[in-house]
Amino acid sequence: MEVQPRQRVAAIDMLRGLAVIGMILVAYAGDWDHRFRVLTHADWQGFALADMIFPSFLFCVGAAMPHSLLKRAGDRPGAEVLAYLARRSAALFLLGLALNLLPSFDFAHVRLMGILQRIGICYLAAGALAMALGRRTADGFQLPLRSVLLAAAAVAAAYGALLLAWDAPGCGRACFDSVHSLPAVIDRAALGINHLWPYGLTNGQVTYEPEGLLSTVGALVNVLAGLAGGLVLHRGGDAWRPLALAAVVLLAAGFALNPLLPVVKKIWTPSFALLSSGFSLLALVLLRRATSGASIVLAFGANATLAFVAISLLDCVLQLPLNAGQSWHDSLAHGLGGLIADARVASVTYSAGLVVVMGTLLLALYRKKLFLRL
């Protein structure tokens, strides 16, 4: 934990904070059988509001780069910056893996990938691309916006071409289902069934990893879109109008690609990457003047990694048995169910309680300007 003196971009922290709060409301339900539809992900093809949470976090990873990484690139040798990128990426990956091991430390069945792992990989890839595309000048490190946009387009096009070219045995060319799609096949072969997300099921069998290897290429598009948006903001001036226009273009492109490349979050198709990037960018624009409840949201956004770790650890504790084999989670959720007639309201009340607990901790740290940095 360190005091963070660097000036922050409030809209980016707001978007990141809302993404973390949204993650808690979606991923830590009181009753999984009774939830409001808005808090559920799309089953496979298509999209829901809940599907926009993780992409927005990835977008913020890229959007923050001009205010952190590029300044470092202007002051220090390239090799040192790449080493810094590698250290942060490895720390995020290993932290995510450690959280996946809790509480049983079952190495034979541990999920190898996850949210922090994907963030770490994308951060390293986007940072290395930025270093390769930019150059150091007398005025500091310069990264052309056009180069970032071309890189994002090239990544999306290459990933889309792979998906379309894949001729899946038993399914045919350009197969996008949860068994035969190229990302699902690669993850089963490279990671092994025992190391995939245990809830990535097709007909009761584990078949896919939503934060898999190849689909991380699609997620890189979101980080690069965020980087491009961050560069526009970093230049100053009236940046919001062109950013709003870019958001509309990205949203339209995502929808337009859907007949050719279906929108599927769980394999992060290019259409999903573009659509979700447009959503994140539009949300960023809308948040530029947001003030209501800003402190608590900013507290989540400024300490997002700590929030993710803390909620993971708290949930791990809540899953421990309390009495008669019932966990703390089940006991609390059952108690709320007895007090609140609508099971969906009871379920989201449990999630909201976790947000309040996390928010109280994070707000205290935010006011003291203490932030976790890996």
Disulfide bonds with the S-S distance in Angstrom:
Cys171-Cys175 1.93
